[in-house]
């Protein structure tokens, strides 16, 4: 996927097969009426662990491992596991660039409390550079990624924005549930 601060590991709201190498990442998202805080750490290239607090009381530990890195000839693939209130679950995700550069189509299959069933999405890189006004005061996001996804419960569409090297945000209309949004901050030591 595009190298966004918020969006490197996801279409909009649903995760992809990418496993970013970011050492520490903190994210807040509001999705289908649910507030969620994720804290993840990249321990090795292609391997990250984390904790997740959903404000309905659900707390979970997570791990994500890249199995195949996406290239022009083969799709990327990863496995993601979560332990939610003592119940384990796992997902397998695949993705492949489709047609022109900047256009990708990930899909997912899973079992357990991680929204079982399928997921599919497409993303398109809209602008890969930061645009500043002549006066230098107004700056548009460095990168904008447009996306649409089916998450097993409905269709979502929106934008992911990178504000700086370490921060980003997203806004999406979630099918039947109104507005979804998120903010992200990542850092390296």
N, C-alpha and C positions, 0 to 999 in steps of 0.2 A: 504494500500500500504506500501511499505518499508519506514522506517523512514529516508528519505533523506532530506537534506536541500533543494534541488531542486528535487521535485519528491514526496513529502509527500502528495500532493493534486492533483497529475496528473499522467497520464501514461507517456507521454513524453511532448507533447505540449498541450494536451487536459486535462482539469480538471476531477477529479473523484468524487466519493461520500464521500471521506475522508474530514474531517474538522479538520485541525491541530489546536492545542491549542496554537500556537506560538503567543505571544503578538504583535510583530511587524515584518513585513516581506517586504522587498523591492526586486523587481525582474525586470530585463530587459530581453526581449526576442525578437528575430528576427524570424518571422514565415510567410512563404508564401509572402515574399517581404514587410512585414509590421513590423516596430519597435514598441514595446509596453513596457510601464512602468506601473507596478502594485505596489501599496502600500496597504497592508492589515493589519488589527489588529484583533486579537482574543479577543473579549470582555468577553465571557463566554465560558466554555467548550461546544463545538458543535455549536458555533455561531461566525461568523466573518464578518466584514464589510471592505470595501475598496474603493479606487478610482483607475481608470484606464485611462491612456492617450495613445491613439493610434496616431501615428505621421501622420495620414491622417487627423487629426483635430478632431477626435471623442473622446469625454471625457465622462466617465460614473461613476456612483456610483454603488457599488455592495454589495450584502449581500448573505451569504451562511449559511444554517441551517441544521444540521444533524437531520434526523428523526429517523433512525435506525442505531445502531452501528453494523458493520459486526461481526459475530462470525461463528463458525463451522456449525450452523444449519440454519442461515438465512443471506441473503445479507444485506449489508449496503445500506442506501438510504439517499439522501439529496435533498433539493430544493435550487436553486440559482436564484437570481433575479438581474437584471441590469436595470438601467434607462440610455438609450443611447440617448443623444440629445433630451430629453423629452419624448422618447418612451419607455415604460416598456416592459420587456421580462422576461420569466422564463424558467427554465430547471428543469427536474427531472433526477437524476442519480442513478443508482444501480450498485453494484459490489459484487462479491463473489469469494473467493479463489477457485481455480480449481485444484483438484488433490493434488500434493505435496506442501509442505510448500514453500513459496516464489514465487508461481505462481498464478497470479490473472487475472480475466477477467472482467473489468468494461464495462458498456454500458450506453447510455444516450439517452433521448428523449427531444426535446425542441420545442419552438415556439417563433417567433419574431426575432430580429436582432442578436441573439446569435448563428448564424449558424444553422438555423432550420433543423430538421431532426434527423437522428440517428448518433450514434458514438459507436464504439466498439474498444476494445484494449486488449492486453495481456502484462503482465510484468513478468520478471523472475529475481530474485535476483542472481547475478553472483558471487560476492564475498562480504561477510559481515564483513570483517576485513581489517585494514590497513596493508600493507606489506612494510617493510623497508629493504633497502640494508644493508649488514654487516657493511659498513662504516657509516651508519646512515644518509647519505646525501640525498639519493633518496627515496622518499616515494610515493607509489601509493595511489589512493583515498581510503578512509575508506570503502566505499560501492560503488558498481557498479550495476546498474539496467539496464537490456536490455529490450527494449520494441518495440512493433509494434502496430499501431492504424490506424483506419479509422475514419477520422474527418468530414465526410460529403462532403469533397471536394477531397479527395485522401488518399493514404496510406503513413504513415510516419513510419520510423524505425530508431532506434539509441540507444544511451546510456545516462543515467543520472548518474552523478558522485558526490560524497560527498567529498569535500576537507578537511573540518574541521567540528566541531559540528555545526557551524553557517553558513557555506558557501558551495555552490555547483554550478554545471554547467551542461549543457546538449549539446549534438550535435546530430542532426538528419537529415536524408535525407527526404525531404518532396516531396511527389509525384507530379511531374511536376513543382516544384518550386525551386529545388536545395537544398541548405543547410539551416537548421534552427538551432539556437543556443540560449542559455540563460545563465544568471548568477543570483545568488540569494544570499541574505544575510538576516539572521534573528537574532533577539536579544530578550532577556527577561529582564525585569526590576526587 
